[in-house]
Amino acid sequence: MANSNAVKITHETKSRGGRYVAHIEGENHTGHLDWETGHATNVRIATHTIVPPEIGGRGIAALLINRLIEDARKQGFRVVP
C-alpha cells in the first residue's frame, strides 16, 4: 500500500461533475476518480476510477475512494457507486 503521506489528492470540479486526482511523490503517472452530479444536487455518482499499471497495486484507488467518502461526510452529499 502507498504511504498516504507520499500521495497528494487534489479535487477538480467541472460543470456537472469532477475528478479526484492522486499525485504520487516521485512518479509521473497519476490515478483518478471521476464523478457526476445525480438528478439531485446532493448526490455524486462515481463513474469510474483509473489507476495506470505503472502505479497499480499500491492502494491508490482506495485512497481516492476514501477521499470521496470523506468529502461526502464533510459536505453532506450522498455517493452512488
N, CA, C and O atoms as a GROMACS GRO file, in nm:
protein
  324
    1MET      N    1   0.084  -0.119   0.000
    1MET     CA    2   0.000   0.000   0.000
    1MET      C    3   0.087   0.123   0.000
    1MET      O    4   0.194   0.126   0.061
    2ALA      N    5   0.040   0.226  -0.070
    2ALA     CA    6   0.114   0.352  -0.080
    2ALA      C    7   0.113   0.423   0.055
    2ALA      O    8   0.015   0.418   0.129
    3ASN      N    9   0.223   0.488   0.085
    3ASN     CA   10   0.230   0.573   0.202
    3ASN      C   11   0.142   0.694   0.174
    3ASN      O   12   0.170   0.771   0.082
    4SER      N   13   0.036   0.711   0.250
    4SER     CA   14  -0.059   0.818   0.221
    4SER      C   15   0.007   0.956   0.231
    4SER      O   16  -0.044   1.052   0.174
    5ASN      N   17   0.119   0.967   0.303
    5ASN     CA   18   0.191   1.094   0.308
    5ASN      C   19   0.260   1.124   0.176
    5ASN      O   20   0.289   1.240   0.146
    6ALA      N   21   0.288   1.021   0.096
    6ALA     CA   22   0.355   1.039  -0.033
    6ALA      C   23   0.254   1.058  -0.146
    6ALA      O   24   0.293   1.072  -0.262
    7VAL      N   25   0.125   1.059  -0.114
    7VAL     CA   26   0.020   1.076  -0.214
    7VAL      C   27  -0.058   1.202  -0.182
    7VAL      O   28  -0.110   1.218  -0.072
    8LYS      N   29  -0.065   1.292  -0.279
    8LYS     CA   30  -0.145   1.413  -0.264
    8LYS      C   31  -0.266   1.399  -0.355
    8LYS      O   32  -0.252   1.374  -0.475
    9ILE      N   33  -0.384   1.416  -0.299
    9ILE     CA   34  -0.507   1.406  -0.377
    9ILE      C   35  -0.566   1.545  -0.393
    9ILE      O   36  -0.593   1.615  -0.296
   10THR      N   37  -0.586   1.583  -0.519
   10THR     CA   38  -0.648   1.711  -0.549
   10THR      C   39  -0.788   1.685  -0.604
   10THR      O   40  -0.820   1.574  -0.648
   11HIS      N   41  -0.871   1.788  -0.600
   11HIS     CA   42  -1.008   1.775  -0.649
   11HIS      C   43  -1.036   1.888  -0.747
   11HIS      O   44  -1.017   2.006  -0.715
   12GLU      N   45  -1.080   1.851  -0.865
   12GLU     CA   46  -1.115   1.947  -0.969
   12GLU      C   47  -1.264   1.933  -0.997
   12GLU      O   48  -1.314   1.822  -1.015
   13THR      N   49  -1.336   2.043  -1.000
   13THR     CA   50  -1.478   2.037  -1.037
   13THR      C   51  -1.495   2.084  -1.179
   13THR      O   52  -1.422   2.171  -1.228
   14LYS      N   53  -1.594   2.026  -1.245
   14LYS     CA   54  -1.630   2.065  -1.380
   14LYS      C   55  -1.778   2.100  -1.378
   14LYS      O   56  -1.837   2.103  -1.270
   15SER      N   57  -1.839   2.126  -1.489
   15SER     CA   58  -1.977   2.175  -1.492
   15SER      C   59  -2.074   2.089  -1.411
   15SER      O   60  -2.140   2.141  -1.321
   16ARG      N   61  -2.084   1.960  -1.440
   16ARG     CA   62  -2.176   1.872  -1.367
   16ARG      C   63  -2.102   1.752  -1.308
   16ARG      O   64  -2.157   1.642  -1.300
   17GLY      N   65  -1.980   1.774  -1.268
   17GLY     CA   66  -1.903   1.664  -1.212
   17GLY      C   67  -1.768   1.710  -1.164
   17GLY      O   68  -1.746   1.828  -1.137
   18GLY      N   69  -1.677   1.614  -1.154
   18GLY     CA   70  -1.545   1.648  -1.108
   18GLY      C   71  -1.453   1.528  -1.113
   18GLY      O   72  -1.489   1.419  -1.159
   19ARG      N   73  -1.332   1.551  -1.064
   19ARG     CA   74  -1.230   1.446  -1.066
   19ARG      C   75  -1.139   1.463  -0.946
   19ARG      O   76  -1.090   1.572  -0.917
   20TYR      N   77  -1.116   1.352  -0.877
   20TYR     CA   78  -1.013   1.345  -0.775
   20TYR      C   79  -0.890   1.287  -0.842
   20TYR      O   80  -0.898   1.185  -0.910
   21VAL      N   81  -0.775   1.351  -0.823
   21VAL     CA   82  -0.651   1.306  -0.887
   21VAL      C   83  -0.548   1.276  -0.779
   21VAL      O   84  -0.522   1.358  -0.691
   22ALA      N   85  -0.487   1.157  -0.788
   22ALA     CA   86  -0.382   1.116  -0.694
   22ALA      C   87  -0.247   1.139  -0.759
   22ALA      O   88  -0.214   1.081  -0.862
   23HIS      N   89  -0.169   1.226  -0.696
   23HIS     CA   90  -0.034   1.256  -0.740
   23HIS      C   91   0.061   1.185  -0.644
   23HIS      O   92   0.059   1.211  -0.524
   24ILE      N   93   0.143   1.094  -0.697
   24ILE     CA   94   0.232   1.014  -0.614
   24ILE      C   95   0.372   1.073  -0.622
   24ILE      O   96   0.428   1.093  -0.730
   25GLU      N   97   0.429   1.099  -0.505
   25GLU     CA   98   0.563   1.155  -0.498
   25GLU      C   99   0.662   1.068  -0.574
   25GLU      O  100   0.670   0.947  -0.552
   26GLY      N  101   0.738   1.130  -0.664
   26GLY     CA  102   0.840   1.059  -0.740
   26GLY      C  103   0.789   0.985  -0.862
   26GLY      O  104   0.866   0.916  -0.928
   27GLU      N  105   0.660   0.998  -0.894
   27GLU     CA  106   0.601   0.929  -1.010
   27GLU      C  107   0.548   1.031  -1.111
   27GLU      O  108   0.501   1.138  -1.073
   28ASN      N  109   0.556   0.995  -1.238
   28ASN     CA  110   0.499   1.080  -1.344
   28ASN      C  111   0.352   1.047  -1.369
   28ASN      O  112   0.280   1.130  -1.424
   29HIS      N  113   0.307   0.928  -1.331
   29HIS     CA  114   0.170   0.884  -1.355
   29HIS      C  115   0.080   0.926  -1.239
   29HIS      O  116   0.124   0.937  -1.125
   30THR      N  117  -0.047   0.948  -1.272
   30THR     CA  118  -0.147   0.980  -1.170
   30THR      C  119  -0.265   0.884  -1.185
   30THR      O  120  -0.287   0.826  -1.291
   31GLY      N  121  -0.338   0.868  -1.077
   31GLY     CA  122  -0.464   0.795  -1.080
   31GLY      C  123  -0.577   0.894  -1.062
   31GLY      O  124  -0.556   1.004  -1.011
   32HIS      N  125  -0.698   0.856  -1.102
   32HIS     CA  126  -0.810   0.948  -1.082
   32HIS      C  127  -0.942   0.875  -1.062
   32HIS      O  128  -0.960   0.760  -1.102
   33LEU      N  129  -1.034   0.946  -0.998
   33LEU     CA  130  -1.172   0.901  -0.979
   33LEU      C  131  -1.261   1.011  -1.033
   33LEU      O  132  -1.253   1.126  -0.989
   34ASP      N  133  -1.347   0.977  -1.129
   34ASP     CA  134  -1.440   1.074  -1.188
   34ASP      C  135  -1.578   1.057  -1.126
   34ASP      O  136  -1.619   0.947  -1.091
   35TRP      N  137  -1.649   1.168  -1.113
   35TRP     CA  138  -1.786   1.164  -1.063
   35TRP      C  139  -1.872   1.264  -1.139
   35TRP      O  140  -1.823   1.361  -1.196
   36GLU      N  141  -2.002   1.236  -1.137
   36GLU     CA  142  -2.102   1.324  -1.198
   36GLU      C  143  -2.210   1.354  -1.095
   36GLU      O  144  -2.232   1.276  -1.002
   37THR      N  145  -2.276   1.466  -1.111
   37THR     CA  146  -2.388   1.500  -1.023
   37THR      C  147  -2.510   1.420  -1.066
   37THR      O  148  -2.540   1.410  -1.185
   38GLY      N  149  -2.580   1.364  -0.968
   38GLY     CA  150  -2.702   1.290  -0.998
   38GLY      C  151  -2.818   1.384  -1.023
   38GLY      O  152  -2.800   1.505  -1.035
   39HIS      N  153  -2.939   1.328  -1.030
   39HIS     CA  154  -3.059   1.410  -1.052
   39HIS      C  155  -3.075   1.512  -0.940
   39HIS      O  156  -3.117   1.625  -0.965
   40ALA      N  157  -3.042   1.473  -0.819
   40ALA     CA  158  -3.044   1.566  -0.706
   40ALA      C  159  -2.902   1.620  -0.690
   40ALA      O  160  -2.805   1.546  -0.706
   41THR      N  161  -2.890   1.746  -0.657
   41THR     CA  162  -2.757   1.807  -0.648
   41THR      C  163  -2.676   1.754  -0.530
   41THR      O  164  -2.554   1.773  -0.526
   42ASN      N  165  -2.741   1.688  -0.435
   42ASN     CA  166  -2.668   1.634  -0.320
   42ASN      C  167  -2.625   1.489  -0.341
   42ASN      O  168  -2.595   1.419  -0.244
   43VAL      N  169  -2.622   1.444  -0.466
   43VAL     CA  170  -2.581   1.307  -0.499
   43VAL      C  171  -2.467   1.314  -0.600
   43VAL      O  172  -2.476   1.383  -0.702
   44ARG      N  173  -2.359   1.240  -0.571
   44ARG     CA  174  -2.249   1.228  -0.666
   44ARG      C  175  -2.238   1.082  -0.707
   44ARG      O  176  -2.233   0.992  -0.624
   45ILE      N  177  -2.234   1.062  -0.837
   45ILE     CA  178  -2.223   0.927  -0.892
   45ILE      C  179  -2.077   0.905  -0.932
   45ILE      O  180  -2.026   0.973  -1.021
   46ALA      N  181  -2.013   0.810  -0.867
   46ALA     CA  182  -1.874   0.775  -0.901
   46ALA      C  183  -1.879   0.694  -1.030
   46ALA      O  184  -1.925   0.579  -1.030
   47THR      N  185  -1.831   0.752  -1.139
   47THR     CA  186  -1.843   0.685  -1.269
   47THR      C  187  -1.731   0.586  -1.296
   47THR      O  188  -1.756   0.479  -1.350
   48HIS      N  189  -1.609   0.620  -1.258
   48HIS     CA  190  -1.501   0.524  -1.271
   48HIS      C  191  -1.374   0.573  -1.202
   48HIS      O  192  -1.354   0.693  -1.179
   49THR      N  193  -1.290   0.477  -1.169
   49THR     CA  194  -1.160   0.503  -1.107
   49THR      C  195  -1.055   0.439  -1.196
   49THR      O  196  -1.065   0.322  -1.232
   50ILE      N  197  -0.954   0.516  -1.231
   50ILE     CA  198  -0.847   0.468  -1.318
   50ILE      C  199  -0.713   0.483  -1.246
   50ILE      O  200  -0.677   0.592  -1.200
   51VAL      N  201  -0.640   0.372  -1.237
   51VAL     CA  202  -0.504   0.373  -1.185
   51VAL      C  203  -0.418   0.298  -1.287
   51VAL      O  204  -0.438   0.178  -1.307
   52PRO      N  205  -0.325   0.367  -1.351
   52PRO     CA  206  -0.241   0.301  -1.451
   52PRO      C  207  -0.158   0.187  -1.389
   52PRO      O  208  -0.125   0.192  -1.271
   53PRO      N  209  -0.126   0.087  -1.469
   53PRO     CA  210  -0.047  -0.027  -1.419
   53PRO      C  211   0.086   0.016  -1.356
   53PRO      O  212   0.136  -0.051  -1.265
   54GLU      N  213   0.143   0.125  -1.405
   54GLU     CA  214   0.271   0.171  -1.354
   54GLU      C  215   0.268   0.207  -1.205
   54GLU      O  216   0.370   0.202  -1.138
   55ILE      N  217   0.150   0.244  -1.156
   55ILE     CA  218   0.138   0.278  -1.013
   55ILE      C  219   0.035   0.190  -0.943
   55ILE      O  220  -0.007   0.220  -0.831
   56GLY      N  221  -0.006   0.082  -1.010
   56GLY     CA  222  -0.105  -0.008  -0.954
   56GLY      C  223  -0.051  -0.091  -0.838
   56GLY      O  224   0.070  -0.100  -0.816
   57GLY      N  225  -0.143  -0.150  -0.764
   57GLY     CA  226  -0.106  -0.239  -0.654
   57GLY      C  227  -0.058  -0.168  -0.530
   57GLY      O  228   0.000  -0.231  -0.441
   58ARG      N  229  -0.081  -0.039  -0.521
   58ARG     CA  230  -0.033   0.040  -0.406
   58ARG      C  231  -0.147   0.097  -0.322
   58ARG      O  232  -0.123   0.172  -0.227
   59GLY      N  233  -0.270   0.064  -0.357
   59GLY     CA  234  -0.384   0.115  -0.281
   59GLY      C  235  -0.427   0.255  -0.322
   59GLY      O  236  -0.498   0.322  -0.246
   60ILE      N  237  -0.386   0.299  -0.439
   60ILE     CA  238  -0.421   0.434  -0.485
   60ILE      C  239  -0.572   0.449  -0.504
   60ILE      O  240  -0.630   0.550  -0.465
   61ALA      N  241  -0.636   0.349  -0.564
   61ALA     CA  242  -0.782   0.355  -0.584
   61ALA      C  243  -0.854   0.368  -0.451
   61ALA      O  244  -0.950   0.444  -0.439
   62ALA      N  245  -0.809   0.295  -0.351
   62ALA     CA  246  -0.872   0.303  -0.218
   62ALA      C  247  -0.856   0.443  -0.159
   62ALA      O  248  -0.950   0.494  -0.097
   63LEU      N  249  -0.740   0.505  -0.177
   63LEU     CA  250  -0.720   0.640  -0.126
   63LEU      C  251  -0.813   0.739  -0.195
   63LEU      O  252  -0.865   0.830  -0.131
   64LEU      N  253  -0.834   0.722  -0.326
   64LEU     CA  254  -0.926   0.810  -0.399
   64LEU      C  255  -1.070   0.793  -0.349
   64LEU      O  256  -1.140   0.892  -0.328
   65ILE      N  257  -1.112   0.670  -0.331
   65ILE     CA  258  -1.247   0.642  -0.282
   65ILE      C  259  -1.265   0.697  -0.141
   65ILE      O  260  -1.368   0.756  -0.109
   66ASN      N  261  -1.164   0.677  -0.057
   66ASN     CA  262  -1.172   0.729   0.080
   66ASN      C  263  -1.184   0.880   0.082
   66ASN      O  264  -1.255   0.935   0.167
   67ARG      N  265  -1.116   0.949  -0.009
   67ARG     CA  266  -1.127   1.095  -0.016
   67ARG      C  267  -1.267   1.138  -0.056
   67ARG      O  268  -1.322   1.233  -0.001
   68LEU      N  269  -1.327   1.067  -0.154
   68LEU     CA  270  -1.465   1.097  -0.194
   68LEU      C  271  -1.559   1.078  -0.076
   68LEU      O  272  -1.646   1.163  -0.052
   69ILE      N  273  -1.544   0.971  -0.002
   69ILE     CA  274  -1.630   0.944   0.113
   69ILE      C  275  -1.608   1.048   0.223
   69ILE      O  276  -1.703   1.094   0.285
   70GLU      N  277  -1.482   1.085   0.245
   70GLU     CA  278  -1.451   1.188   0.345
   70GLU      C  279  -1.520   1.320   0.309
   70GLU      O  280  -1.578   1.385   0.396
   71ASP      N  281  -1.513   1.359   0.182
   71ASP     CA  282  -1.580   1.482   0.138
   71ASP      C  283  -1.732   1.470   0.152
   71ASP      O  284  -1.798   1.568   0.188
   72ALA      N  285  -1.786   1.352   0.124
   72ALA     CA  286  -1.931   1.332   0.138
   72ALA      C  287  -1.974   1.355   0.283
   72ALA      O  288  -2.077   1.418   0.309
   73ARG      N  289  -1.896   1.304   0.375
   73ARG     CA  290  -1.930   1.322   0.518
   73ARG      C  291  -1.921   1.469   0.559
   73ARG      O  292  -2.006   1.520   0.631
   74LYS      N  293  -1.816   1.537   0.512
   74LYS     CA  294  -1.796   1.678   0.548
   74LYS      C  295  -1.899   1.770   0.482
   74LYS      O  296  -1.947   1.864   0.545
   75GLN      N  297  -1.932   1.741   0.355
   75GLN     CA  298  -2.017   1.832   0.277
   75GLN      C  299  -2.163   1.788   0.271
   75GLN      O  300  -2.247   1.863   0.222
   76GLY      N  301  -2.194   1.668   0.320
   76GLY     CA  302  -2.332   1.625   0.328
   76GLY      C  303  -2.396   1.576   0.198
   76GLY      O  304  -2.518   1.582   0.184
   77PHE      N  305  -2.316   1.526   0.105
   77PHE     CA  306  -2.377   1.467  -0.014
   77PHE      C  307  -2.370   1.315  -0.007
   77PHE      O  308  -2.293   1.258   0.069
   78ARG      N  309  -2.453   1.250  -0.088
   78ARG     CA  310  -2.456   1.104  -0.095
   78ARG      C  311  -2.373   1.058  -0.214
   78ARG      O  312  -2.357   1.130  -0.312
   79VAL      N  313  -2.320   0.936  -0.203
   79VAL     CA  314  -2.239   0.878  -0.310
   79VAL      C  315  -2.310   0.756  -0.365
   79VAL      O  316  -2.356   0.671  -0.290
   80VAL      N  317  -2.318   0.748  -0.497
   80VAL     CA  318  -2.372   0.632  -0.566
   80VAL      C  319  -2.257   0.572  -0.645
   80VAL      O  320  -2.197   0.640  -0.728
   81PRO      N  321  -2.225   0.441  -0.620
   81PRO     CA  322  -2.114   0.382  -0.693
   81PRO      C  323  -2.150   0.355  -0.839
   81PRO      O  324  -2.067   0.305  -0.915
   0.00000   0.00000   0.00000
